[in-house]
Amino acid sequence: MNSPEESNGGPVIRDLRRIDPATGQVRDPGQGGSAQPGSSRGPGKPRPGRHSATAAGPAPHQGQGRAGGDPKDAAARPAAGQEAGEQLAERTADLQRLSAEYANYRKRVERDRVAVREQALANVLYGLLPVLDDIGRAREHGELVGGFKSVADSLETTVAKLGLESFGENGEPFDPNVHEALMHSYSSDVTEPTCVQILQPGYRVGERILRPARVAVAEPAEPDEPGAPDGAAGAEGPERPDSTDGPDGPGGSAGDAASRQETRDQD
C-alpha cells in the first residue's frame, strides 16, 4: 500500500540529511526524515547537488588542458616545425644536386659518344688514304678508265660524304700546321714561303688533320751583296796565278827553258 504521504498525488520531498538544520544534531539513522511537498524530484532520485558537483568537477580541468595545453608541448611544436623545415631544405638541395649531376653525366656521355664515333671514322678513313693516293696517281697517268674509274669515283664520293676533305694546291702560302716541306728552293717569283709543288695531297675530317700535305717550298731569292764580283771568272782571277806573268816578268818561263836547252848542248 502507498503511504499517506504518497497517496496525496503530489511530489514528495524527503530530507535525508544526517544533520538536522534546525537543531544541528545528528539524526537517527533509522529516521526517514520529513517529506516536503512541491519538489519535482521523485523519491528515488539522488540529490542534484552531490552528483552535479561530481559530474561537473572534471570539466574545468579538461577545458583548461585543452585551452592552455602543456607548456613543454607548446615549446616543442616550434622546434619540431623548424627541424622539419631544415630537413625539407636539405632534401631539396640534395635533389637539385642530384639533378645537376645527372644532367652533367648525360652531357659527358653524349660528348664521349661523339668523340668515339669521330675517332673510329678517322681511323677507317686514314686506312683508305693509300688507296686514294693510288687512284690519284692512276688519274695523273691516264690509267683511270673503264670499270676501275667507276669504282674510284664511287669510293671518292663515299669518303667525301663521310667528311673526308683533301687540301693542298700550288701557289698557296706555306703553313707548317697543315703542310710538310720535303723540298726547298729560292725563287724571285714569290714574296713569301709558297708551295710551288704538291707532292702528296693532305686530308682532314672536320678540324682533325689526318695527314699533312707534302709540298715543295720556295722562298724569295736573297739580294746580292754590294761590291761582289759579277762573274765566276772575276772571282777566281786574283787567286789563280798567270802562267805568262810570273815573278820574272813576261816570257820568263820561255827564257828559262832556252837556258836549260843550251846547257844540255854544251854537255
Phi, psi and omega in degrees: 000152177279146177289162180298331182288325184276341180281356180292331176098344181265174178293144182243131179245124178250135179269106183256017179287140181285334179258125178289121181291339181278316184259338183079009180264159178283127181285158176291132181301333180278348182288129183282343183087163181273149178258138181241123179285164175098358180269145179273354181272135179285173182289336183265358183275140178286162179291138183290336185296311184291316182285325179294325178291320180292319182287323184270355183297309184290345185299313180298324181294318179292318178298320179295322179294321179289323185283308185273317181076174178282131179300326179294320178294321179296324179283332182283332182297313177298322179296319178295322178294320178295318178296320178295322178295321178295319178296321178296316179296321179294316179295322178296317178297320178296319179295318179295319178295319178296320179295319179294320178296320179293320178296318177295323178297317179296318179296319181294319179295319179294319178295319178294323179296318179294320180295319179295320179296316180296320180293318179295318179295320179295322178296319180293315181292327178294325176292339180270355182298317177300324177295318179293326176296318178296321178296319179295319178293321178296323178293321180295327181268005177074021181262003181270085185224165174067215182294329178297324178294321179295318179295318180295317179297319179296319179296316180295323178293321181294314181292331176292323177293330178283355176106004179284133183225132177265151179213163182115110179224152178295137176094353179277151181298147181285128178235113182296344179285333183235355182240147174239114184278121176255338179224151182221140179204173178244144181210142177276357182271355182240154179249354179207165177303122188228145176278107182267346179205133178264107180280327178206124183292155176262162181224148178210156176237108185066239178262359183268126178273115176281320179206130178288157178283132180264121193224167169255129188250138175240136177248160178301143180292143179282138180291150179292149178286143180294140178083002180282144179297151184284317187245170179287328181294319179295327179288329184265347184301307184296336184272339184264124179288142179279134182291334182266337182251081178266189180296334181272005178095182181297136178077008182296323182292323179292321179296320178297321179295321179294322179295319179295326179293317177298322180297319180293325180292321179294326179288000000 
